[in-house]
Amino acid sequence: MKEKTKLAAIIGFFMGAYYIPWDHPVIRQSGLEAFMMLREYAREHVLTCLIPAFFIAGAIAVFVSQASVLKYFGAQARKILAYSVASVSGTILAVCSCTVLPLFAGIYTRGAGIGPATAFLYSGPAINVLAITLTAKILGWQLGVARAIGAIFFAVITGLLMAFIFRKDDTARTAGQIYVPEDGDKGRSLLQDALYLLIMVLILVFAAFAEPSEGSTGLWPAIFAAKWYITIGFLILLAWILKAWFTTDECKSWVDATWGFIKQIFPLLAGGVLVAGFLLGRPGYPALIPEQHIQSLLGGNSIWANLFASMAGALMYFATLTEVPILEGLIGAGMGKGPALALLLAGPALSLPNMLVISGVMGVKKTATFCGIIVIMSTIAGMIYGMIAV
C-alpha cells in the first residue's frame, strides 16, 4: 500500500470517528450490525469457505502452469471450451460471491482472459446446484428453472461482453507472455496434480455443505450429518499427497502464494462486510436503510422495481443459500416475481465486499463494467419473467 493511501485511510478513519453521530440510536444500531455481520461472517464462512479457497488459489498460482491457463482460458483460447468450462463451474463449487474471489484472482493473475475469468467469477456463486434446488423447492419450480437458465446465460454473455469491451487490454496482457511447454521434471504427472486440486475442491465443497431445510429427507441430510467426517478424511488424504508427491520447497511456495492472496483480498473483504452491515444490516435486523423501505420499492413489475432489486441485490452480501430464505420473506411482504428473479440473478454473484476486492484484482473500470452488465441484464430478465409469470 502506498504511503498516500495509508495516510488517506488514517484520515478517513479519524474523520468517521469524529463526525459520525454515534450517539444517535439508528447510527449506533447500524454500527452494531456492521460488527455483528462481520462476526457472523467470521464464524460461518472464513474457516469453512475462505481458507480452503485461498489455498486452492495458492495452488493454482504455484502448480498450474501459465501455459495451461492460457491454453484453456487465455484470450486466444477456443471460446467454446473456455466459456463452457467457466460458465458451469458453479455446479461444482457451492461458494458465495466472496469465496469465489481467491479462485478468480488465481486464474486471472495466471493469464486467463478477461472473458472466461469473469464468466467464472459470475458462475461460481450463481450456478449453484444446491441453491437452485432450494429455490425450486421453497419458491417454486418456475423460479428455480428461470434462475438456472438465466445464470448460465448470464455467465456466457457477461464473459463475451467483457472480452469484447476490453479486447485491447487482453491483447496487451497476452503480448508479453511466453508460451512454454509443460514442465517435465517436477516429479508428478498431470493426473497427480489434478487429483491434488480435486481433493482441495472437495474439502471446500463438503466443509461448506449447507444445512438442509427442516423436514428434508434423502441424500442431502445424510451428507450434511457426515460432512465433517468426509472433510477430515479428505484432509488426511491431502496431507498424505503433500508428503508423498511434493517437496518441502514446493509446499513453502504454496503457502507463500496463499498468504499473498490473503493479504490482498481479506482486508478489503472485511471492510466491505462492515460497510454492507452498516448500511443494510442482517436479515431481520434494521440498520441505516430499513428493510421496510426496500420491501416497499419491490412490489409489482415496473422497470424501477426490477432495477432496484438488481441494485439492492448487487450491494447486499448473501452467504451461500441464504438468499432463498431472505427472498421468501420479501415475497411474503409483497415483492413481485420479476424483482425476485432480478435479485436472485444479481445478488449471489455480487456484493459490496465482492466489488471492492475485484477492483483490486482487475481495476475499477473493469469492475464497474462487470457489475453494470449484471445489474442491467438482471433488470431485463426480471421484467421478462414478471410478464410471463402472472
Protein Blocks (a to p, Z undefined) as FASTA:
>chain_A
ZZklmmmmmmmmmmmmmmmcfkbmklmmmmmmmmmmmmmmmmmmmmmmmmmmmmmmmmmm
mmmcfklmmmmmmmkbcfklmmmmmmmmmmmmccdfklmmmmmmmmmmnopafklmmmmm
mmmmmmgfklmmmmmmmnopklmmmmmmmmmmmmmmmmmmmmmmmmmmmmmmmmmpccdd
ddfklopafklmmmmmmmmmmmmmmmmpccddehiacjklmmmmmmmmmmmmmmmmmmmm
mmmmpcfklmmmmmmmmmmmmmmmmmmmmmmmmmmmmmnopehiacfbdfklmmmmmgcj
bfklmmmmmmmmmmpccdehklmmmmmmmmmnopafklmmmmmmmmmmgcfklmmmmmmm
nojklmmmmmmmmmmmmmmmmmmmmmmmZZ
